[in-house]
């Protein structure tokens, strides 16, 4: 009888330890996901809030740019291809002035740079085959996964593949 109580106690302790480990793993996973861009939206931008000097408990709205030059000055190159650009393909949503609406277009781009601005938005820059010139693509406007080397990646996975994140 004493042995059965001992085994039951060990089993109970084992269950408690298992549950504690599961809670810790779930908490760490949640913390890790909150610190990374979201995968499920196709968007990899993060909202950046700045603390005011007067009240550190209240944050203001996300950073805004008043001009292209201001955005360019706040944008940093975080990746550059070593040799030749990498060829990617994705569907991109752009503003069509003539139709006054967003339209989706399939783009093939030979990427040679990845940029990040002060709002934590990521951009691919490279030669767009459809336009025949170097273009910059906001990764938040990509509506499909990125095709790269016969495999499709969501934006976060793509950046991880290139060791950007």
Protein Blocks (a to p, Z undefined) as FASTA:
>chain_A
ZZmmmmmmmmmmmmmmmmmmmmmmmmmmmmmmmmpccfklopabdcdddddfklmmbccd
ddddfbfklmmmmpccfbdcfkbccddddddddddfklopacddddddddfbdcddfkop
acdddddfklopacdddfklpcbdcdeehiacdfklmmmmnomZZ
